[in-house]
C-alpha cells in the first residue's frame, strides 16, 4: 500500500499539466492552506465528488491511563472528521471488489 504525499501531488501536477516543480508545489501548498484556514474559521469544507471535512466539538469525558488504570479526564476539544462522498465511495468499493476478485483467481 502506498502513501500519497504533497510532494507526490506536486510531481503529478508537474508531469500531467506541465507546471514547473516550484509552481506545482505552490499550488498544492495553497490548496491545503485554504482547507486548513476554512477549518480554523469553523467552516465546513465540501469538495464535490470527493467528500466533506466537518468540525465536531467533543465534551470533556472520563478516560483511563492504560498503563496504570488510573482515571484521568480527557479534555474537551474540537476535531476534524472526513466523510467520503458517494462518487469516491463507489470508486473505492469498485476497486476493492476488483482486487478481491483478482485474489480469488
VEXMAR-544072 format. One line per 8 residues: number of its first residue (from 1); their letters; for each residue x, y, z of N, C-alpha, C. Coordinates in nm, 4 decimals, padded with zeros to 6 digits. Each point is the difference from the previous one (the first is absolute). Layout:
! residues N
NUM	A	X Y Z X Y Z X Y Z ~ ...
***
This chain:
! residues 105
1	XXXXXXXX	00.0847 -00.1174 00.0000 -00.0847 00.1174 00.0000 00.0894 00.1240 00.0000 ~ -00.0363 00.0959 -00.0809 00.0800 00.1215 -00.0160 -00.0626 00.1167 00.0760 ~ 00.0820 00.0918 00.0429 -00.0469 00.1233 00.0625 00.0178 00.1135 -00.0997 ~ -00.1037 00.0795 -00.0179 00.0057 00.1143 -00.0897 00.0382 00.1230 00.0812 ~ 00.1048 00.0679 -00.0407 00.0492 00.1174 00.0721 -00.0219 00.1269 -00.0829 ~ 00.0227 00.1146 00.0638 -00.0078 00.1275 -00.0732 00.1020 00.0023 -00.1137 ~ 00.1169 -00.0551 00.0257 00.1033 -00.0035 -00.1044 -00.0466 -00.0842 -00.1190 ~ -00.0700 -00.1095 00.0256 -00.0538 -00.0842 -00.1079 -00.1031 00.0781 -00.0813
9	XXXXXXXX	-00.0868 00.0746 00.0694 -00.1002 00.0797 -00.0702 00.0669 00.1052 -00.0889 ~ 00.1006 00.0674 00.0531 00.0723 00.1018 -00.0767 00.0684 -00.0623 -00.1213 ~ 00.0605 -00.1159 00.0201 00.0678 -00.0689 -00.1110 -00.1007 -00.0373 -00.1087 ~ -00.1170 -00.0465 00.0418 -00.1039 -00.0372 -00.0960 -00.0461 00.1227 -00.0797 ~ -00.0193 00.1138 00.0675 -00.0371 00.1238 -00.0698 00.1091 00.0402 -00.0992 ~ 00.1233 -00.0142 00.0428 00.1151 00.0319 -00.0843 -00.0025 -00.0852 -00.1269 ~ -00.0200 -00.1305 00.0172 00.0055 -00.0931 -00.1136 -00.1231 00.0092 -00.0904 ~ -00.1195 00.0119 00.0593 -00.1235 -00.0052 -00.0772 -00.0385 00.1332 -00.0640
17	XXXXXXXX	00.0285 00.1094 00.0685 -00.0445 00.1303 -00.0492 00.1152 00.0803 -00.0596 ~ 00.1204 -00.0333 00.0394 00.1146 00.0713 -00.0532 00.0410 00.1204 00.0817 ~ -00.0448 00.0058 00.1237 00.0431 00.1089 00.0882 00.1445 -00.0236 00.0413 ~ 00.0665 00.1070 00.0396 00.1321 -00.0190 00.0569 -00.0170 -00.0636 00.1378 ~ 00.1054 -00.0611 00.0491 -00.0046 -00.0639 00.1306 -00.0383 00.1016 00.1073 ~ 00.0564 00.1196 -00.0094 -00.0290 00.1053 00.0983 -00.1461 00.0408 -00.0045 ~ -00.0543 00.0214 -00.1223 -00.1410 00.0377 -00.0143 -00.0919 -00.1084 00.0564 ~ 00.0305 -00.1236 -00.0304 -00.0819 -00.1119 00.0466 00.0002 -00.0068 00.1523
25	XXXXXXXX	00.1170 00.0162 00.0614 00.0083 -00.0020 00.1465 -00.0798 00.1141 00.0609 ~ 00.0065 00.1175 -00.0609 -00.0738 00.1159 00.0503 -00.1511 -00.0230 -00.0080 ~ -00.0468 -00.0587 -00.1095 -00.1432 -00.0269 -00.0157 -00.0476 -00.1003 00.1043 ~ 00.0753 -00.1072 00.0193 -00.0372 -00.1010 00.0998 -00.0015 00.0616 00.1390 ~ 00.1027 00.0758 00.0317 00.0075 00.0635 00.1318 -00.1148 00.0985 00.0191 ~ -00.0325 00.0772 -00.1029 -00.1093 00.0975 00.0060 -00.1336 -00.0701 00.0232 ~ -00.0225 -00.1106 -00.0694 -00.1239 -00.0757 00.0147 -00.0183 -00.0460 00.1453 ~ 00.1022 -00.0633 00.0562 -00.0124 -00.0502 00.1363 -00.0090 00.1139 00.1015
33	XXXXXXXX	00.0634 00.1127 -00.0291 -00.0102 00.1162 00.0874 -00.1423 00.0545 00.0003 ~ -00.0648 00.0007 -00.1164 -00.1391 00.0449 -00.0092 -00.0919 -00.0906 00.0819 ~ 00.0186 -00.1310 -00.0121 -00.0811 -00.0952 00.0763 00.0221 00.0228 00.1497 ~ 00.1256 00.0087 00.0412 00.0324 00.0187 00.1418 -00.0570 00.1319 00.0526 ~ 00.0140 00.1075 -00.0761 -00.0509 00.1307 00.0436 -00.1518 -00.0030 00.0171 ~ -00.0694 -00.0653 -00.0898 -00.1455 -00.0114 00.0111 -00.0385 -00.0760 00.1265 ~ 00.0701 -00.1086 00.0285 -00.0300 -00.0783 00.1204 00.0311 00.0787 00.1263 ~ 00.1096 00.0761 -00.0009 00.0351 00.0823 00.1162 -00.1095 00.1025 00.0272
41	XXXXXXXX	-00.0613 00.0536 -00.1060 -00.1085 00.0977 00.0148 -00.1311 -00.0653 00.0433 ~ -00.0016 -00.1331 00.0061 -00.1217 -00.0705 00.0394 -00.0912 -00.0330 -00.1160 ~ 00.0495 00.0140 -00.1215 -00.0797 -00.0282 -00.1190 00.0164 -00.1461 -00.0411 ~ -00.1071 -00.0573 -00.0551 00.0099 -00.1331 -00.0577 00.0650 00.0123 -00.1368 ~ 00.0666 -00.1057 -00.0434 00.0611 -00.0025 -00.1320 -00.0662 -00.1122 -00.0788 ~ -00.0664 00.0368 -00.1091 -00.0684 -00.0984 -00.0839 00.0662 -00.0022 -00.1365 ~ 00.0477 -00.1168 -00.0389 00.0651 -00.0158 -00.1294 -00.0865 -00.0942 -00.0827 ~ -00.0651 00.0555 -00.0999 -00.0946 -00.0753 -00.0818 00.0652 -00.1244 -00.0596
49	XXXXXXXX	-00.0668 -00.1128 00.0125 00.0497 -00.1251 -00.0553 00.1064 -00.0666 00.0849 ~ 00.0373 00.0628 00.1103 00.1076 -00.0534 00.0852 -00.0492 -00.0241 00.1420 ~ -00.0443 00.1063 00.0689 -00.0491 -00.0170 00.1352 -00.0023 00.1308 00.0764 ~ -00.0294 -00.0105 00.1304 -00.0136 00.1171 00.0859 00.0893 -00.0111 00.1225 ~ 00.0640 00.1114 00.0328 00.0732 00.0121 00.1258 -00.0899 00.0801 00.0931 ~ -00.0324 -00.0553 00.1156 -00.0862 00.0704 00.0938 00.0665 00.0075 00.1372 ~ -00.0424 00.0976 00.0777 00.0528 00.0190 00.1351 -00.1016 -00.0500 00.1022 ~ 00.0497 -00.0620 00.1048 -00.0857 -00.0459 00.1092 00.0645 00.0401 00.1319
57	XXXXXXXX	-00.0807 00.0544 00.0891 00.0480 00.0326 00.1339 -00.0295 -00.1177 00.0907 ~ 00.1040 -00.0504 00.0635 -00.0161 -00.1122 00.0930 00.0078 00.0528 00.1420 ~ -00.0883 -00.0502 00.0838 -00.0023 00.0408 00.1401 00.1106 -00.0716 00.0767 ~ 00.0337 00.0562 00.1155 00.0938 -00.0689 00.0889 -00.0652 -00.1317 00.0415 ~ 00.0821 -00.1045 00.0121 -00.0534 -00.1304 00.0395 00.1022 -00.0733 00.0861 ~ -00.0453 -00.0956 00.0771 00.0954 -00.0770 00.0796 00.0760 -00.0978 -00.0886 ~ 00.1276 -00.0136 00.0273 00.0839 -00.0947 -00.0723 00.0795 -00.0817 00.0990 ~ 00.0841 -00.0865 -00.0507 00.0779 -00.0861 00.0872 00.1414 -00.0133 -00.0554
65	XXXXXXXX	00.0991 00.0114 00.0879 00.1391 -00.0236 -00.0375 00.0153 -00.1509 -00.0190 ~ 00.0338 -00.0449 -00.1209 00.0069 -00.1443 -00.0244 00.1102 -00.0699 00.0795 ~ 00.1035 00.0714 00.0361 00.1100 -00.0600 00.0755 -00.0344 -00.0213 00.1473 ~ -00.0579 00.1039 00.0595 -00.0241 -00.0054 00.1438 -00.1454 -00.0292 00.0362 ~ -00.0899 00.0183 -00.0958 -00.1416 -00.0178 00.0286 -00.0616 00.1199 00.0695 ~ 00.0812 00.1019 00.0250 -00.0475 00.1208 00.0694 -00.0971 00.0769 -00.0896 ~ -00.1089 00.0481 00.0590 -00.0965 00.0782 -00.0749 00.0527 00.1426 -00.0169 ~ -00.0017 00.0479 -00.1232 00.0454 00.1360 -00.0301 -00.1010 00.0646 -00.0944
73	XXXXXXXX	-00.0212 00.1312 00.0129 -00.0958 00.0655 -00.0900 00.0619 00.0218 -00.1384 ~ -00.0799 -00.0248 -00.1042 00.0400 00.0321 -00.1370 -00.0638 00.1347 -00.0293 ~ 00.0825 00.0999 -00.0273 -00.0486 00.1372 -00.0127 -00.0913 00.0189 -00.1216 ~ -00.0844 00.1010 00.0101 -00.0874 00.0375 -00.1109 00.0873 00.0475 -00.1153 ~ -00.0438 -00.0302 -00.1198 00.0800 00.0393 -00.1159 -00.0865 00.0046 -00.1251 ~ 00.0522 00.0635 -00.1011 -00.0653 00.0050 -00.1306 00.0775 -00.0933 -00.0928 ~ -00.0732 -00.0858 -00.0711 00.0647 -00.0950 -00.0895 -00.0535 00.0174 -00.1420 ~ 00.0818 -00.0371 -00.0970 -00.0387 00.0025 -00.1404 -00.0302 -00.1434 -00.0421
81	XXXXXXXX	-00.1136 -00.0181 -00.0671 -00.0313 -00.1317 -00.0545 -00.0198 00.0133 -00.1502 ~ 00.0239 -00.1093 -00.0694 -00.0195 -00.0038 -00.1441 -00.1049 -00.1045 -00.0315 ~ -00.0982 00.0395 -00.0796 -00.1018 -00.0936 -00.0463 00.0104 -00.0085 -00.1516 ~ 00.0240 -00.1182 -00.0460 00.0191 -00.0275 -00.1421 -00.1288 00.0262 -00.0774 ~ 00.0121 00.0613 -00.1172 -00.1144 00.0222 -00.0879 -00.0391 -00.1280 -00.0718 ~ -00.1211 -00.0028 -00.0536 -00.0515 -00.1206 -00.0657 00.0823 -00.0421 -00.1214 ~ 00.0438 00.0973 -00.0808 00.0782 -00.0344 -00.1200 00.1331 -00.0643 00.0378 ~ 00.0691 00.0579 00.0973 00.1278 -00.0561 00.0430 -00.0212 -00.1368 00.0637
89	XXXXXXXX	-00.1013 -00.0108 00.0828 -00.0301 -00.1268 00.0661 -00.0256 -00.1103 -00.1029 ~ -00.0763 00.0314 -00.1033 -00.0301 -00.0974 -00.1052 00.1271 -00.0433 -00.0724 ~ 00.0900 00.0954 -00.0284 00.1262 -00.0345 -00.0682 00.0873 -00.0904 00.0857 ~ 00.0077 00.0314 00.1302 00.0823 -00.0799 00.0911 -00.0573 -00.1407 00.0118 ~ -00.1319 -00.0108 00.0163 -00.0633 -00.1312 00.0121 00.0166 -00.0816 -00.1270 ~ -00.0120 00.0645 -00.1155 00.0171 -00.0695 -00.1278 00.1428 -00.0554 -00.0110 ~ 00.0971 00.0819 00.0384 00.1401 -00.0428 -00.0051 00.0257 -00.1141 00.0985 ~ -00.0586 00.0101 00.1200 00.0185 -00.1042 00.1010 -00.0606 -00.1319 -00.0464
97	XXXXXXXX	-00.1166 00.0046 -00.0645 -00.0625 -00.1213 -00.0528 00.0888 -00.0641 -00.1051 ~ 00.0551 00.0826 -00.0886 00.0867 -00.0501 -00.1065 00.1234 -00.0670 00.0595 ~ 00.0613 00.0627 00.0986 00.1176 -00.0588 00.0645 -00.0356 -00.1319 00.0663 ~ -00.1154 -00.0055 00.0651 -00.0435 -00.1219 00.0669 -00.0212 -00.1120 -00.1014 ~ -00.0597 00.0338 -00.1156 -00.0228 -00.0997 -00.1045 00.1322 -00.0481 -00.0587 ~ 00.0953 00.0920 -00.0158 00.1312 -00.0367 -00.0509 00.0714 -00.0962 00.0949 ~ -00.0195 00.0190 00.1307 00.0626 -00.0879 00.1002 -00.0608 -00.1389 -00.0031 ~ -00.1276 -00.0089 -00.0381 -00.0690 -00.1291 -00.0027 00.0476 -00.0874 -00.1155
105	X	00.0513 00.0647 -00.1057 00.0418 -00.0790 -00.1179 00.1459 -00.0334 00.0031
***
